[in-house]
Amino acid sequence: MTGPDQSGGDNPPMSRTIRVLLESTPKKVFVSALDWPGLSRGGRDEDAAVEALLAAAGRYARVARAAGERFDPHDLDLVVADRVHGDASTAFGVPAIIVAADREPVDAHEATRLAALVEAAWAELDAVVAAAPEELRKGPRGGGRDRTKMIEHVNGADGAYASVMGLRHRPDSPVAVAAMRAEMLRTLRQPSDGSPVAGKKWPPRYAARRIAWHALDHAWEIEDRTDPA
């Protein structure tokens, strides 16, 4: 993994080069791919977080390809674009810090691309949930949500994310969830100068990576906690 990219510019890097953000606290470190919403993993330190991100690249490739993107999980060159101190949310387990790269302008092509990756992350979650049993393997201390509670949690979080985007939804049924997602995607498809969506606090690039991260984090958790047949 190399140091900060000084080249500048608004275009995403080539498929092999991945700009990453390192968000650190004494308890938790996140490595997040700034141009690939959802590819964000945490660990107890930087090395563990990088290892987790690289380990997840194969699963993320399914999402990228579903969104029409070329993504080779075996040929990644991680370039550190920014290093920041995390906050209490980071330490809790959320990639929470908005950085300068998140405020870069989004043209029509990139907006469509980001929305497609978020949509593919939701589709991956839906596919994993449909294939999983109701009861999931418990953690080492006997904890963890089962399938229904997990998807209720994700949908509820998406309702809160929609609110941060200036949208009002109650995702309390499959129809309501579909309507909420559709409006969130319409919002993400809009070009932007990088300002927060609806004048609130999330620029569109950060909104995309936060939403996709949460969907995939729980999709992969469900996969990992599903006992093999």
Residue pairs with C-beta under 8 A, 6 or more apart in sequence:
1 20
1 50
1 78
1 79
1 80
2 77
2 78
2 79
2 80
3 79
3 80
4 79
4 80
4 81
4 82
4 83
5 13
5 19
5 79
5 80
5 81
10 104
10 105
10 107
10 110
12 19
12 35
12 110
12 113
13 19
13 35
13 79
15 69
15 70
15 71
15 72
16 72
16 75
16 76
16 77
17 77
17 79
18 33
18 35
18 36
18 39
18 76
18 77
18 78
18 79
19 33
19 34
19 35
19 79
19 81
19 101
20 31
20 32
20 33
20 34
20 53
20 78
20 79
20 80
20 81
21 30
21 31
21 32
21 34
21 80
21 81
21 82
21 83
21 84
21 95
21 97
21 99
21 101
22 29
22 30
22 31
22 46
22 49
22 80
22 82
22 83
22 84
23 29
23 30
23 31
23 32
23 84
23 85
23 86
23 90
23 95
23 96
23 97
24 30
24 46
24 83
24 84
24 85
24 86
24 90
25 85
25 86
25 87
25 90
25 91
26 91
27 44
27 91
28 42
28 43
28 44
28 86
28 90
28 91
28 92
28 93
29 42
29 43
29 44
29 45
29 46
29 48
29 49
29 86
30 40
30 41
30 42
30 49
30 86
30 90
30 95
31 40
31 41
31 42
31 43
31 46
31 49
31 50
31 52
31 53
31 78
32 39
32 40
32 95
32 209
32 213
33 39
33 40
33 53
33 209
34 81
34 82
34 99
34 101
34 102
34 205
34 209
36 60
36 64
36 71
36 117
36 209
37 114
37 117
37 118
37 121
37 208
37 209
37 211
37 212
37 213
38 60
38 63
38 117
38 118
38 121
38 209
38 212
38 213
38 215
38 216
39 53
39 56
39 57
39 60
39 216
40 53
40 95
40 209
40 213
40 217
41 49
41 52
41 53
41 55
41 56
42 49
42 52
42 93
42 95
43 49
43 50
43 51
43 52
50 78
53 78
54 76
56 220
57 73
57 74
57 76
58 73
59 216
59 220
59 223
60 71
60 73
60 216
61 71
61 72
61 73
62 124
63 117
63 120
63 121
63 124
63 212
63 216
64 70
64 71
64 117
64 120
65 71
66 120
66 123
66 124
67 113
67 116
67 117
67 119
67 120
68 116
69 113
69 116
69 117
81 101
82 99
82 100
82 101
84 97
84 99
85 97
86 96
86 97
87 96
87 97
89 96
90 96
90 97
95 209
95 210
95 213
98 201
98 202
98 203
98 206
101 205
102 194
102 203
102 205
102 206
102 209
103 194
103 195
103 203
103 205
104 194
104 205
105 191
105 192
105 193
105 194
106 114
106 191
106 192
106 194
106 204
106 205
107 191
108 191
111 188
111 189
111 190
111 191
111 192
111 204
112 189
114 188
114 204
114 205
114 208
115 185
115 188
115 189
115 208
117 208
117 212
118 184
118 185
118 188
118 208
118 211
118 212
118 215
119 181
119 185
121 211
121 212
121 215
121 216
121 219
122 181
122 215
124 215
124 216
124 219
125 151
125 154
125 215
125 216
125 218
125 219
128 219
128 220
128 222
128 223
129 147
129 150
129 151
129 219
129 222
131 226
132 147
132 222
132 223
132 226
133 147
133 226
133 227
134 146
134 147
134 148
135 146
135 147
136 144
136 145
136 146
136 147
136 150
136 222
136 225
136 226
137 144
137 225
137 226
137 227
138 144
138 225
139 225
144 221
144 225
145 153
147 222
150 218
150 221
150 222
151 218
153 218
154 214
154 215
154 218
155 171
155 177
156 171
157 214
158 171
158 177
158 180
158 181
158 184
158 211
158 214
158 215
159 169
159 170
159 171
159 180
161 184
161 207
161 210
161 211
161 214
162 168
162 169
162 180
162 183
162 184
164 197
164 200
164 201
164 202
164 207
165 184
165 187
165 197
165 198
165 200
165 202
165 207
166 187
166 197
166 198
166 199
166 200
167 180
167 183
167 184
167 187
167 198
169 176
169 179
169 180
169 183
170 176
171 177
171 180
184 211
187 197
187 198
187 204
188 204
188 207
188 208
190 204
192 203
192 204
194 203
194 204
194 205
195 203
196 202
196 203
197 203
197 204
197 207
202 210
